[in-house]
Amino acid sequence: MLLDELVQMSTEQMYLPISTDSRLQHLAASLLNDPGDRSTIDELAARYAMSVRTFARLVLKETGMTFGRWRQRLHILVALQRLTAGASVQAVSLDLGYETPSAFITMFKKTMGKSPRRFLAERSSFSNQ
């Protein structure tokens, strides 16, 4: 099912670059394990013994995107996996650390161009053809 989702997504939306830097690999593994971790960039930089500027530059250099954009991309991929497995929008939004489902829906719609419900409905009609 996830493959059907990926076929419909643009290449940019389904690409999550993972750095070769060991600190960023550890961060990626940590956030994939707990995507609801809402640590700020300041907290994460401190966790990896870097200044915020150094951390931000490293993420941008290694992934080609800002940390915020990278975490958002991770959230989209995790959300698609969970939604297609049957999880509710409310459960997914809470799992990803959003305070309300509407905040998650807004992020999803800005990124994917449609709400999760509409996205899944279109996906369902596409896979039934």
C-alpha positions as CSV (number, residue, x, y, z in Angstrom):
1,M,0.0,0.0,0.0
2,L,2.8,2.4,0.8
3,L,4.1,1.8,-2.7
4,D,0.8,3.0,-4.1
5,E,1.2,6.2,-2.0
6,L,4.7,6.8,-3.2
7,V,3.7,6.4,-6.8
8,Q,1.2,9.3,-6.4
9,M,3.7,11.5,-4.6
10,S,6.2,13.8,-6.3
11,T,9.8,12.7,-6.0
12,E,10.5,15.7,-3.8
13,Q,7.7,14.7,-1.3
14,M,8.9,11.1,-0.9
15,Y,12.6,11.8,-0.6
16,L,14.0,12.0,2.9
17,P,17.7,12.5,2.8
18,I,19.7,10.8,5.5
19,S,23.2,12.2,6.2
20,T,26.4,10.3,6.4
21,D,27.3,12.3,9.5
22,S,27.1,10.0,12.5
23,R,25.4,12.7,14.6
24,L,22.7,13.3,12.0
25,Q,22.3,9.5,11.4
26,H,21.7,9.1,15.2
27,L,19.2,12.0,15.1
28,A,17.3,10.5,12.1
29,A,17.1,7.1,13.8
30,S,15.9,8.8,17.0
31,L,13.2,10.8,15.2
32,L,12.1,7.8,13.1
33,N,11.8,5.8,16.4
34,D,9.9,8.7,18.1
35,P,8.5,11.1,15.4
36,G,6.5,12.9,18.1
37,D,9.7,14.2,19.7
38,R,9.1,18.0,19.5
39,S,12.5,19.0,20.7
40,T,13.4,22.4,19.4
41,I,16.5,23.0,17.2
42,D,18.1,24.6,20.3
43,E,17.6,21.4,22.3
44,L,18.7,19.2,19.5
45,A,21.9,21.2,18.9
46,A,22.7,21.0,22.6
47,R,22.0,17.3,22.6
48,Y,24.7,16.8,19.9
49,A,27.1,19.3,21.5
50,M,26.8,21.9,18.7
51,S,25.8,25.5,18.5
52,V,22.4,26.1,16.9
53,R,24.1,27.8,13.9
54,T,26.5,24.8,13.5
55,F,23.7,22.3,13.7
56,A,21.5,24.2,11.2
57,R,24.4,24.5,8.8
58,L,25.3,20.9,9.1
59,V,21.7,19.8,8.5
60,L,21.4,22.1,5.5
61,K,24.7,20.9,4.1
62,E,24.1,17.2,4.6
63,T,20.4,17.1,3.6
64,G,19.9,20.1,1.3
65,M,17.0,21.3,3.5
66,T,16.5,23.2,6.7
67,F,15.9,21.1,9.8
68,G,12.2,22.2,10.0
69,R,11.6,21.1,6.4
70,W,13.5,17.8,6.9
71,R,11.4,17.0,10.1
72,Q,8.2,17.9,8.2
73,R,9.1,15.5,5.4
74,L,9.8,12.8,8.0
75,H,6.3,13.5,9.5
76,I,4.6,13.3,6.1
77,L,6.2,9.9,5.3
78,V,5.4,8.5,8.8
79,A,1.8,9.9,8.5
80,L,1.3,8.3,5.1
81,Q,2.5,5.0,6.4
82,R,0.2,5.1,9.5
83,L,-2.8,6.5,7.7
84,T,-2.7,3.9,4.9
85,A,-2.4,1.2,7.7
86,G,-5.8,2.5,9.0
87,A,-4.8,4.8,11.8
88,S,-7.1,7.8,12.4
89,V,-6.0,11.3,11.6
90,Q,-6.4,12.1,15.3
91,A,-4.1,9.3,16.4
92,V,-1.5,10.1,13.8
93,S,-1.5,13.8,14.7
94,L,-1.0,13.0,18.4
95,D,1.7,10.4,17.6
96,L,3.6,13.1,15.6
97,G,3.4,15.5,18.4
98,Y,0.8,18.0,17.1
99,E,-1.3,19.6,19.7
100,T,-4.5,19.3,17.7
101,P,-5.6,17.3,14.6
102,S,-6.3,20.5,12.8
103,A,-2.7,21.6,13.1
104,F,-1.6,18.3,11.6
105,I,-4.2,18.6,8.8
106,T,-3.0,22.1,8.0
107,M,0.6,20.9,7.7
108,F,-0.5,17.9,5.6
109,K,-2.6,20.1,3.3
110,K,0.2,22.6,2.8
111,T,2.6,19.9,2.0
112,M,0.5,17.5,0.0
113,G,-2.0,19.9,-1.5
114,K,-5.1,18.2,0.1
115,S,-6.4,17.1,3.4
116,P,-5.4,13.6,4.7
117,R,-9.0,12.4,4.2
118,R,-9.2,13.6,0.6
119,F,-5.7,12.3,-0.1
120,L,-6.7,8.8,1.2
121,A,-10.0,8.9,-0.6
122,E,-8.3,9.7,-3.9
123,R,-5.7,7.0,-3.2
124,S,-8.4,4.5,-2.5
125,S,-10.2,5.3,-5.7
126,F,-6.9,5.1,-7.6
127,S,-6.0,1.7,-6.3
128,N,-9.5,0.4,-7.0
129,Q,-9.2,1.2,-10.7
